[in-house]
Each structure stands twice: as C-alpha cells, then as structure tokens.
Amino acid sequence: MTSFDYNVMLQQYEDLMNNPTYSTISLIIGIFTIIAAWKMFEKANQKGWKSLIPFYNLYVEFEIAGLNGWLFLLLVPIANIVIAIILADHLAKSFGRGIGYTLGLLFLPTIFQLILGFGNDKYVGYNKEK
C-alpha cells in the first residue's frame, strides 16, 4: 500500500501557482471570458457591465436563457450539474443554436461564449417549442 504525501502535493501546487507561464495563461483566459460574457450580454439586449458582477451575472444569464433568474440559487452540489445543462441548452437555443452548441457551452464555455459574442448569431430569445 502506498502512502500519499500531502506536503509533496502542496509543494507541486505552489510551484504551479508561482509559474509565470501558468499565471499568464490563466490571466489571458480570464480576460477572454470577461470579453465573451460582455459581448454575449450586449447581444441579448443587456448592459455589458452586468456580466462583471458576481451572482448578478448568473441571474441575468438565466434570464437571457429564458429561465427564472432565481434558478442560479440552485447551483449547489449535484443539482448544479442538472441546472448547468439546462442553462447551456436554453442559452444555445436563445441564440438559435442546437444540441452541439449546448455541449460546446458545457465543455468549452469561454470559446463558445466568444463565438456567441463576436459571431453572426442573433439573440432570438428562448422558444419552448424547439
């Protein structure tokens, strides 16, 4: 039986966090995520600054997706998986996209939000009949 050394794991984590390459890549991804959310909110006729405020941005994103804004309160363990899938699906359909785009929003959210924000997609609102 092997033992697990938490001190070694902690040291490796600290080395990663102090790595300038990792920090730079994380910063770039963060900036792209902010830009993507801002543009997506604007396309959905919301003010871009609303995407910057924690929790309120989730409330607005749920409303953009045609859901009750207060559903973001259900982002608790286990239930959050189901809610995240529903949000991604409604968000994709609100911009006229299908299941493939839903999967993209789930697994590569920054990239697919950038495509929504800067692409030719128009916000059409969520249509329950789709």
C-alpha positions in Angstrom: 0.0 0.0 0.0 1.4 3.4 -0.9 1.1 6.4 1.2 0.2 9.8 -0.1 2.4 12.7 0.9 0.3 15.9 1.1 3.4 18.0 1.6 4.7 16.9 -1.8 1.3 17.7 -3.4 1.2 21.1 -1.8 4.7 21.9 -3.0 3.8 20.9 -6.5 0.6 23.1 -6.4 2.6 26.1 -5.1 5.2 25.6 -7.8 2.4 25.6 -10.4 0.8 28.7 -9.0 4.1 30.6 -8.9 4.9 29.6 -12.5 4.7 32.8 -14.7 3.6 30.8 -17.7 0.6 29.3 -15.8 -0.3 32.7 -14.4 -0.1 34.4 -17.8 -2.3 31.8 -19.5 -4.8 32.0 -16.6 -4.9 35.8 -17.0 -5.4 35.6 -20.7 -8.3 33.0 -20.4 -9.9 35.2 -17.7 -9.7 38.3 -19.9 -11.3 36.4 -22.8 -14.0 35.1 -20.5 -14.9 38.6 -19.4 -14.9 39.9 -23.0 -17.1 36.9 -24.1 -19.6 37.4 -21.4 -19.8 41.2 -22.0 -20.4 40.8 -25.7 -23.0 38.0 -25.2 -24.9 40.1 -22.7 -24.9 43.1 -25.1 -26.3 40.8 -27.9 -29.1 39.8 -25.6 -30.0 43.5 -25.0 -28.5 43.6 -21.6 -25.8 46.1 -20.4 -22.3 44.6 -20.7 -21.3 45.7 -17.2 -23.9 43.3 -15.7 -21.6 40.4 -16.7 -18.9 41.7 -14.3 -21.0 41.5 -11.0 -20.7 38.1 -9.3 -24.0 36.3 -8.8 -26.0 39.1 -10.5 -24.3 38.0 -13.8 -25.7 34.5 -13.2 -29.2 35.9 -12.5 -29.1 37.9 -15.8 -27.7 34.9 -17.7 -30.6 32.7 -16.6 -33.0 35.4 -17.7 -31.2 35.6 -21.1 -31.7 31.9 -21.4 -35.5 32.3 -20.8 -35.3 30.8 -17.3 -36.3 32.2 -14.0 -33.3 34.3 -12.8 -33.5 32.9 -9.3 -32.6 29.4 -10.5 -29.0 30.4 -10.0 -29.6 29.8 -6.3 -29.9 26.1 -7.2 -26.2 26.0 -8.1 -25.5 23.7 -5.2 -23.6 20.4 -5.4 -25.3 17.7 -7.5 -28.3 19.9 -8.5 -25.8 22.3 -10.2 -25.0 19.7 -12.8 -28.6 19.5 -14.0 -29.1 23.2 -13.8 -25.8 23.9 -15.8 -27.0 21.5 -18.5 -30.4 23.2 -18.7 -28.8 26.7 -18.7 -26.4 25.8 -21.5 -29.3 24.3 -23.6 -31.6 27.3 -23.1 -28.7 29.7 -23.8 -27.8 27.9 -27.0 -31.5 27.9 -28.1 -31.8 31.6 -27.2 -29.2 32.3 -29.9 -30.8 29.9 -32.4 -28.3 27.1 -31.8 -28.8 23.3 -31.2 -27.5 20.5 -29.1 -24.0 20.6 -30.4 -23.7 24.2 -29.2 -25.1 23.2 -25.9 -22.3 20.7 -25.5 -19.8 23.3 -26.5 -21.1 25.7 -23.9 -20.8 23.0 -21.2 -17.3 21.8 -22.1 -15.6 24.8 -23.6 -17.6 27.8 -22.3 -15.2 30.6 -23.0 -14.7 29.6 -26.6 -18.3 29.2 -27.3 -19.3 32.4 -25.5 -16.7 34.2 -27.6 -18.4 32.8 -30.7 -21.8 33.9 -29.5 -20.5 37.4 -28.6 -18.5 38.1 -31.8 -20.2 35.8 -34.3 -23.2 36.4 -36.5 -25.6 34.9 -34.0 -28.6 37.0 -33.2 -30.4 36.8 -29.9 -33.8 35.4 -30.6 -34.9 34.5 -27.1 -35.8 31.1 -25.8 -38.5 29.3 -27.8 -40.1 26.5 -25.8 -41.2 24.7 -28.9 -37.7 24.0 -30.1 
